[in-house]
């Protein structure tokens, strides 16, 4: 579970950095469009090139991939929760068995059953 947390933290940091840089480009383009900043054709060409490199997020394929990844994360979380619950249950069973064996209840209960 700790490794997943580290990976999600790293991805969160990367997404935040990407968001800030895209926000910077958007602010620049809005300022150029409003006439607050002069047009720099070199920067505009680079922004255009960058936009053309991005994948097109059409509705169906993006939604399928997004739901698939979301389901994978949810299943991993459920698996971790179930594993933790089973470990806690195993501890409880071991403690109950220890108490029964310590007080001799386990032998008496077994002798009553046979």
RORO-511903 format. One record per residue (C-alpha): chain; residue number from 1; x, y, z. Coordinates in nm, 3 decimals. Each point is the difference from the previous one (the first is absolute). Layout:
BEGIN
<pt mol="A" seq="NUM" c1="X" c2="Y" c3="Z"/>
...
***
This chain:
BEGIN
<pt mol="A" seq="1" c1="0.000" c2="0.000" c3="0.000"/>
<pt mol="A" seq="2" c1="0.294" c2="0.230" c3="0.077"/>
<pt mol="A" seq="3" c1="0.144" c2="-0.043" c3="-0.351"/>
<pt mol="A" seq="4" c1="-0.333" c2="0.093" c3="-0.158"/>
<pt mol="A" seq="5" c1="-0.012" c2="0.310" c3="0.219"/>
<pt mol="A" seq="6" c1="0.347" c2="0.105" c3="-0.117"/>
<pt mol="A" seq="7" c1="-0.095" c2="-0.053" c3="-0.364"/>
<pt mol="A" seq="8" c1="-0.319" c2="0.201" c3="0.038"/>
<pt mol="A" seq="9" c1="0.191" c2="0.280" c3="0.172"/>
<pt mol="A" seq="10" c1="0.252" c2="0.010" c3="-0.284"/>
<pt mol="A" seq="11" c1="-0.277" c2="0.005" c3="-0.260"/>
<pt mol="A" seq="12" c1="-0.183" c2="0.272" c3="0.193"/>
<pt mol="A" seq="13" c1="0.315" c2="0.215" c3="0.001"/>
<pt mol="A" seq="14" c1="0.048" c2="-0.054" c3="-0.374"/>
<pt mol="A" seq="15" c1="-0.361" c2="0.093" c3="-0.074"/>
<pt mol="A" seq="16" c1="0.028" c2="0.314" c3="0.215"/>
<pt mol="A" seq="17" c1="0.315" c2="0.105" c3="-0.187"/>
<pt mol="A" seq="18" c1="-0.165" c2="-0.068" c3="-0.337"/>
<pt mol="A" seq="19" c1="-0.306" c2="0.198" c3="0.108"/>
<pt mol="A" seq="20" c1="0.209" c2="0.300" c3="0.104"/>
<pt mol="A" seq="21" c1="0.189" c2="0.000" c3="-0.331"/>
<pt mol="A" seq="22" c1="-0.316" c2="-0.033" c3="-0.208"/>
<pt mol="A" seq="23" c1="-0.154" c2="0.281" c3="0.207"/>
<pt mol="A" seq="24" c1="0.306" c2="0.215" c3="-0.079"/>
<pt mol="A" seq="25" c1="-0.038" c2="-0.066" c3="-0.375"/>
<pt mol="A" seq="26" c1="-0.372" c2="0.072" c3="0.017"/>
<pt mol="A" seq="27" c1="0.058" c2="0.328" c3="0.183"/>
<pt mol="A" seq="28" c1="0.260" c2="0.099" c3="-0.261"/>
<pt mol="A" seq="29" c1="-0.235" c2="-0.081" c3="-0.288"/>
<pt mol="A" seq="30" c1="-0.285" c2="0.195" c3="0.163"/>
<pt mol="A" seq="31" c1="0.229" c2="0.300" c3="0.052"/>
<pt mol="A" seq="32" c1="0.113" c2="-0.012" c3="-0.365"/>
<pt mol="A" seq="33" c1="-0.360" c2="-0.032" c3="-0.119"/>
<pt mol="A" seq="34" c1="-0.107" c2="0.295" c3="0.216"/>
<pt mol="A" seq="35" c1="0.287" c2="0.207" c3="-0.136"/>
<pt mol="A" seq="36" c1="0.176" c2="0.036" c3="0.338"/>
<pt mol="A" seq="37" c1="0.313" c2="-0.173" c3="-0.132"/>
<pt mol="A" seq="38" c1="0.152" c2="0.020" c3="-0.348"/>
<pt mol="A" seq="39" c1="-0.018" c2="-0.309" c3="-0.221"/>
<pt mol="A" seq="40" c1="0.315" c2="-0.207" c3="0.003"/>
<pt mol="A" seq="41" c1="-0.036" c2="-0.231" c3="-0.299"/>
<pt mol="A" seq="42" c1="0.274" c2="-0.235" c3="0.119"/>
<pt mol="A" seq="43" c1="-0.182" c2="-0.063" c3="0.329"/>
<pt mol="A" seq="44" c1="-0.335" c2="-0.034" c3="-0.179"/>
<pt mol="A" seq="45" c1="0.149" c2="-0.260" c3="-0.238"/>
<pt mol="A" seq="46" c1="0.140" c2="-0.197" c3="0.295"/>
<pt mol="A" seq="47" c1="-0.335" c2="0.011" c3="0.179"/>
<pt mol="A" seq="48" c1="-0.174" c2="-0.116" c3="-0.318"/>
<pt mol="A" seq="49" c1="0.251" c2="-0.283" c3="-0.042"/>
<pt mol="A" seq="50" c1="-0.049" c2="-0.103" c3="0.361"/>
<pt mol="A" seq="51" c1="-0.379" c2="-0.004" c3="-0.042"/>
<pt mol="A" seq="52" c1="0.029" c2="-0.221" c3="-0.308"/>
<pt mol="A" seq="53" c1="0.212" c2="-0.252" c3="0.194"/>
<pt mol="A" seq="54" c1="-0.271" c2="-0.049" c3="0.262"/>
<pt mol="A" seq="55" c1="-0.230" c2="-0.298" c3="-0.050"/>
<pt mol="A" seq="56" c1="-0.355" c2="0.073" c3="-0.104"/>
<pt mol="A" seq="57" c1="-0.238" c2="-0.087" c3="0.281"/>
<pt mol="A" seq="58" c1="-0.304" c2="-0.119" c3="-0.185"/>
<pt mol="A" seq="59" c1="-0.287" c2="-0.098" c3="0.222"/>
<pt mol="A" seq="60" c1="-0.021" c2="-0.377" c3="-0.036"/>
<pt mol="A" seq="61" c1="0.363" c2="-0.117" c3="0.012"/>
<pt mol="A" seq="62" c1="0.092" c2="0.244" c3="0.276"/>
<pt mol="A" seq="63" c1="-0.301" c2="-0.101" c3="0.209"/>
<pt mol="A" seq="64" c1="0.078" c2="-0.372" c3="-0.044"/>
<pt mol="A" seq="65" c1="0.363" c2="0.045" c3="0.102"/>
<pt mol="A" seq="66" c1="-0.093" c2="0.228" c3="0.289"/>
<pt mol="A" seq="67" c1="-0.258" c2="-0.246" c3="0.137"/>
<pt mol="A" seq="68" c1="0.243" c2="-0.289" c3="-0.042"/>
<pt mol="A" seq="69" c1="0.270" c2="0.182" c3="0.200"/>
<pt mol="A" seq="70" c1="-0.251" c2="0.109" c3="0.262"/>
<pt mol="A" seq="71" c1="-0.124" c2="-0.358" c3="0.039"/>
<pt mol="A" seq="72" c1="0.359" c2="-0.124" c3="0.036"/>
<pt mol="A" seq="73" c1="0.069" c2="0.250" c3="0.279"/>
<pt mol="A" seq="74" c1="-0.325" c2="-0.084" c3="0.178"/>
<pt mol="A" seq="75" c1="0.072" c2="-0.373" c3="-0.023"/>
<pt mol="A" seq="76" c1="0.349" c2="0.051" c3="0.142"/>
<pt mol="A" seq="77" c1="-0.149" c2="0.199" c3="0.288"/>
<pt mol="A" seq="78" c1="-0.258" c2="-0.271" c3="0.068"/>
<pt mol="A" seq="79" c1="0.269" c2="-0.267" c3="-0.009"/>
<pt mol="A" seq="80" c1="0.212" c2="0.192" c3="0.250"/>
<pt mol="A" seq="81" c1="-0.301" c2="0.050" c3="0.228"/>
<pt mol="A" seq="82" c1="-0.096" c2="-0.368" c3="-0.014"/>
<pt mol="A" seq="83" c1="0.360" c2="-0.105" c3="0.067"/>
<pt mol="A" seq="84" c1="0.020" c2="0.229" c3="0.302"/>
<pt mol="A" seq="85" c1="-0.333" c2="-0.129" c3="0.130"/>
<pt mol="A" seq="86" c1="0.114" c2="-0.360" c3="-0.038"/>
<pt mol="A" seq="87" c1="0.324" c2="0.074" c3="0.184"/>
<pt mol="A" seq="88" c1="-0.197" c2="0.155" c3="0.287"/>
<pt mol="A" seq="89" c1="-0.235" c2="-0.301" c3="0.008"/>
<pt mol="A" seq="90" c1="0.297" c2="-0.237" c3="0.002"/>
<pt mol="A" seq="91" c1="0.150" c2="0.188" c3="0.296"/>
<pt mol="A" seq="92" c1="-0.331" c2="-0.024" c3="0.186"/>
<pt mol="A" seq="93" c1="-0.027" c2="-0.375" c3="-0.064"/>
<pt mol="A" seq="94" c1="0.356" c2="-0.053" c3="0.124"/>
<pt mol="A" seq="95" c1="-0.071" c2="0.197" c3="0.319"/>
<pt mol="A" seq="96" c1="-0.323" c2="-0.191" c3="0.065"/>
<pt mol="A" seq="97" c1="0.182" c2="-0.332" c3="-0.054"/>
<pt mol="A" seq="98" c1="0.276" c2="0.111" c3="0.238"/>
<pt mol="A" seq="99" c1="-0.253" c2="0.091" c3="0.270"/>
<pt mol="A" seq="100" c1="-0.187" c2="-0.330" c3="-0.039"/>
<pt mol="A" seq="101" c1="0.323" c2="-0.200" c3="0.014"/>
<pt mol="A" seq="102" c1="0.130" c2="0.200" c3="0.300"/>
<pt mol="A" seq="103" c1="-0.313" c2="-0.065" c3="0.207"/>
<pt mol="A" seq="104" c1="-0.034" c2="-0.358" c3="-0.111"/>
<pt mol="A" seq="105" c1="-0.335" c2="0.071" c3="-0.157"/>
<pt mol="A" seq="106" c1="0.114" c2="-0.141" c3="-0.330"/>
<pt mol="A" seq="107" c1="0.068" c2="-0.349" c3="0.141"/>
<pt mol="A" seq="108" c1="-0.323" c2="-0.009" c3="0.203"/>
<pt mol="A" seq="109" c1="-0.206" c2="0.120" c3="-0.292"/>
<pt mol="A" seq="110" c1="0.159" c2="-0.262" c3="-0.223"/>
<pt mol="A" seq="111" c1="-0.058" c2="-0.275" c3="0.255"/>
<pt mol="A" seq="112" c1="-0.367" c2="0.097" c3="0.031"/>
<pt mol="A" seq="113" c1="-0.044" c2="-0.022" c3="-0.374"/>
<pt mol="A" seq="114" c1="0.150" c2="-0.353" c3="-0.030"/>
***
